[in-house]
Amino acid sequence: MLFSFMKKHVYITTFGCQMNVHDSEKMAGILEQEGYSLRDNPKDADLIIFNTCSIRQKAEQKFYSELGRIKSLKKRRPDLKIAVAGCIAQQQGRAILKKVPHVDYVFGPQNIHMLSDMLRTNKDVVAVDDNPEIAELDLPVSRKEGVRAWVSIMYGCNNFCSYCIVPYTRGRERSRPSENIYREVAGLASNGFKEVTLLGQNVNSYRSDVDFSGLLKKINSIEGIDRIRFVTSHPHDLSDDLIISMKELDRVCEHIHLPLQSGSSRILELMNRGYTYEDYRRKVERLKDAIPHISITTDIIAGFHGETDNDYMATINAVNDIEFDGIFAFKFSPRPGTRAANMEGQLSDEIKSERLSEILEIQDKISFMKNEALRGSVQEILVEGVSETDKGKLTGRTRTNKIVNFRGTDVHVGQMLYVEIVEARRHSLEGRPVR
Ligand code: SF4
């Protein structure tokens, strides 16, 4: 008797944030259980998933143009299945099927668990319902890298920043039980992972049987995990208790990503951020008092509706004053369905671009100065793999999340290594291993 086994292949393309990257790992985990294997080329796939992001208009445009390009492939191979996932799927739902008839399935971030059932249906499935049970689901995760892992600790957001679509697409905050998170991280440790990043839209407001500090304490007790990171923190919910935990827990790294968005308290109010610049400044002081060598990175939105020259100067002053280690800055992009989309005072693209370039230029000098100050120091790095920019080098990160490239061999991947910093660049460091 002749047995044949045809393995199916999936190609997943991910847009946007780390949360989406991790959602794609979950989709891959579910699909592996269904007999699929991941492919790097859509031409080799039986199923193509677009995991979309709607946070900026550019990402949405890019998604639709990539989806358009796949049409000819679907025409040649009608059995090819195409799915749209993520925030655009959640927001636009059935409208995607109408707009792009070659799409078979549409499912939002709260409905990833339905993927297997969807594939058993032939076509035109839309799954975008609110899912209050999401935090109780322990979905399988397929992780490519064996050194660092991302772990969801909560879903959704309650903050309703006026420019953000996340509370509408990912729903209200729901925290995973701490025991489930502990079990997942302990499993990662026994599989050789060295670093975990705890993921949520606002990790500081994590709450199950313990709060976020309590969760950090629990994870800090897991042998084999050398480094614990977390994103994203909301300044409003950054408590003294959490700052003390960061200081005292030896595996928690000395880095925090704390989105400021604007240095103007007036704009922060329009953004509904729940803090003033002065509040933010005080929290930064407390962080630096507790952990003097902490690195602080942030997000800045350039050219929010109604941003005057004075508001903009307040942001420039904040960037100069705080001296962040790094900034992710973007031009404001009003998103349909958010409060900010209907606000008055839209700035021209030219002004937004000018402001963005100036912020980045100032930050580049600060980042370089901060990196330069590390020259000659010895840093402990976790080696992650081959450098993306120079295949002859390895790359790793300091505890403060600075990228260090150095000459080394593959045997070092996954190891903690001490390196002397021999050269500083704007966005990375060059190192030399020391004994
Ligand atoms: S905190 Fe604000 S910006 Fe962040 S996800 Fe929630 S609503 Fe969006």
Boltz pocket constraint, residues with backbone or C-beta under 6 A from the ligand:
constraints:
  - pocket:
      binder: B
      contacts: [[A, 157], [A, 158], [A, 159], [A, 160], [A, 161], [A, 164], [A, 165], [A, 166], [A, 167], [A, 201], [A, 202], [A, 234]]
      max_distance: 6.0
